[in-house]
């Protein structure tokens, strides 16, 4: 069976805890209590990197100024202060990150890769929040951005001029019609320390490494929920369908066969 769902026992620090390691190739049964209820409706045989199925995220074409939406939420099996998320993403042939003449030039035109939080959703509503976004460039490509919140305070965005590494996360025309593997590593800071971290890989290329972050949250310094893809501010001019395959989330590292070094 292609799907692997493993919750590995670990008694190093907390005897009742376990190391989270969940993989889904979408060719078997749904992992229990992890994915949201719209999982089954998003399964597709139209395109797959491995096996016969993937998840389809369809954004209907919208007029200027209108948003798009397609997301799949998940619930973590335990509280996590460090998370490794990775998946293969098919970027469609007609992908263009729309940048309109008078609106949508920055954070108001973001499109999501993955969002993580605990408590209520949102940078202010949550206990702690990290959102991996993409902002438009002039040629239809996307730059990475990181939105953060802690202790019910919006910490704002980290975009390329505030990142130790920063380069385009989706590239036109290079990525159109191609599969890319995105890997995201998020670590929340310990109390009283600036040792939080956000890293993003595009295939094996490290494209984001944040400066040391003080994103500790006394309200709850852990993640419990997340989603992949999601809201697309100002949407897409034409119907645009992404496909996700070979999803994995872990508390210990990336998958060995597709691992990237964590500097």
C-alpha positions, 0 to 999 in steps of 0.5 A, a space after each residue: 500500500 502506498 499510503 503510510 500513516 505512522 505515529 511513532 512512539 517516542 519517550 525521550 522527553 514526554 512519556 505520553 507523547 509520540 513523534 508525528 509522522 503522517 504521509 498521504 499519497 491519496 491512493 488508499 483510505 483517508 487517514 483517520 481524524 486528520 483531513 477535513 471532510 472535503 477531502 474525498 471531494 477533492 480526490 482526482 485521477 486527472 493528474 498524479 505524480 505517483 500512483 493514480 490519484 492526487 488532490 485537485 485544488 480548482 480556482 474558478 476564473 474571476 473578474 478583476 478584484 474578485 477572490 478565489 478559494 480552494 483549500 484542505 484543512 487538517 488537524 494535528 494529532 497532538 500539539 506541535 511547536 516544530 513542524 515539517 510540511 512537504 508536498 508535490 505541487 503541480 503548477 498548471 500551464 496557465 498559472 499567472 499570479 495576477 497583479 492588477 494595475 491599482 490593487 493587489 500589489 502586496 499582502 492584499 494579493 497573497 496566495 497561500 502555500 500552507 498555514 499553521 495555527 492554534 486556537 481560532 484561525 487568524 494572525 490576531 485571533 490565534 494563539 500563534 500563527 504562521 502563514 506561508 504565502 506568495 506575493 505577485 511580481 511583474 511577470 506573473 511569478 510569485 515571491 515568498 512571504 511569511 505572515 506571523 502572529 503571536 499572543 493575539 498580536 499581528 507580527 506582520 509579514 516577512 518578505 524578501 527584503 526581511 529574509 536571509 534568503 529570498 527568491 521567487 517561489 513560483 516562476 513563470 514560465 519556468 514552472 508552468 506545467 511542472 511538478 515542484 516539491 515544496 518543503 516548509 520547516 517552522 519552529 516556534 521560539 522558546 520562552 525568552 529566546 529568539 530561536 524561532 525559524 521559518 525555512 522554505 525549499 523549492 525542490 532542493 533549493 533553499 529559498 527562504 531562511 528567516 532571521 532568528 525569530 522571537 515568535 514565542 506565544 504565552 497564549 499557547 506556543 504550539 500548532 494544532 491546525 493547518 491547511 494547504 493552499 486556500 484563499 487566493 486574494 484577487 484570484 485568477 483571471 482563468 480557471 486554474 487547477 493545482 494538484 497536490 501529491 505525496 503529502 507529509 507532515 512530521 515533527 522530526 524532519 523531511 522524508 529521507 528520499 526527498 530530504 533537504 539539509 536543515 542548516 
